[in-house]
Amino acid sequence: MAATANTTMLSDLIDPEVIADYIDKKLIPNIRFAPLAKIRDDLVGRPGDTLYLPWYKYSGAASSVNEGADIPITKLEQDKKPVQVSKIGKAIQFTDEALLSAYNNDIAEEAAKQVILGINDKIEADFLTEMATATLTENIPASGSPAAAIADCLVQFGEDVDGEKVLLCDPTFYARLRKSDGWVPNTEIGARIIQTGTVGAIYGTQVVLTNRLIGTSTAYIVKPGALALVMKRDTLVEFDRDKIDQTNYIIASKIFAPYLYDDTKIIKCVLQ
């Protein structure tokens, strides 16, 4: 029998635009490394799989100027960094029976949550790949005070050592840190916490745990603005249906480019 105007269709139960909007609103707050990244959406819709993103070179220190003399003119130079754009997708499959038996039609909500988790997972993994290319590096010995080793790492920032910064590490290194002199629990950091999941601080550096670093023998000290995330297209949500087995699909995809924006704001700590 052909469908009529009174036939309830999948699109009557689940609005893809509503799901897409929900995903985009929830996506950034759920990315663990988002507070450390510049988020850009001004390149949405531009064609091509490689972006050439500009950054400005330092033009040098000011000069002494004698009375009546001209102030020297310095050229502002810009360079471009190639960034590879990625498209990721996730599809949720469910049968007609599952849709009809779902309590309060929660399949759409659960599908959206699963898509957010999947996209976050990929973006965070790509961020860590970018962090691994950091040019500032420091070894942290397996013995001795890890706090003292972190203090040595911070020397890499030079005169820019002040300001907000986060140490990303695995639970094992965290256990060493919290036994060190100078450890500050998160209850004493208060409103200065810049990232959810902060467990404490050492030498003015907030400590955030991530299981993604387990087994890598690596930790990172990162300042806000070290990373960047370009959203090239809003989340696209579509429906599909296999009429033979009466299976439905919610398909979501996103085009983005996470990259290391400023390598002077990140230190790669190699745990020995």
C-alpha positions, 0 to 999 in steps of 0.5 A: 500500500502506498503512503498517504498524507496520514501516514507517519513517516520517520521525518515526522518523528525525527527532525534532522535540522533539530538534531544538527542544531543540537549537535553543533550547540553541544559540540564545542563545550564537550571537546576537552581541549576546546579551552586551549584552542581558537575556534573559527567558523569563518571558513565554512563552505569554502571548497578544497581539502587543504586550507592555507591559514595565515599567521604573522611573523614577529616584526622585531623590537622597537628602535631608539629614535632621536629628536626630530628623526623619523621612526623606522618603518617595519614591514608586517610579514605574514606566512601561511600554514597548510592545514589538512581538512578532514571529513568525519561521519557517524551513522546510527542504525535502528529498526522500525521495531526499535523506533516504535518501542523506544520510550518517549521517542528517545532514539533521536536524542540518543543518536545525537549524543552518540554522534557528539561523542564520536565527533569529539573523540576524533577531534581530540585524537587529531589534536593530540596528533598535532600536539606531538609535532611541538618543537619545544620539548623537555625530558622528565626523569623517571626518578626525582621530583616531578614538580622540579622537572615541571619547573624546568619545563616551564623555562622553555617559555622564557619570559612568557612563562606567566599566564594561564597554562594547562598540563595534560597528563595521564593518571600515573604521572598525576599520582607522582605530581600530587605527592610532590611539594608545591601541589595545589588541589583543585579546591584551592584554585577556585575561579581560576580554573580554565578547563573542566576536569582540572584536578589541581595545579603545580607551579601555576600550571593547572593539571588536567587528566586524559586517558588518551596519553596512557602508554605514550610516555608524554605530557603536554604543557599548553597555553590557551591559543596554542591550538586552533579548530576550523569548522568548515561545515556545520554538522549535516544530518540526513536520513536513509532507509532500507525498505527490504529489511525495514532498517533506518539510518541517521547519518551525520557528518562534519568537515573540520581542521584541528591544528597546532596554531602557535608552537611557542605556546606548547611544550612536549614533556617526554616522560623517561 
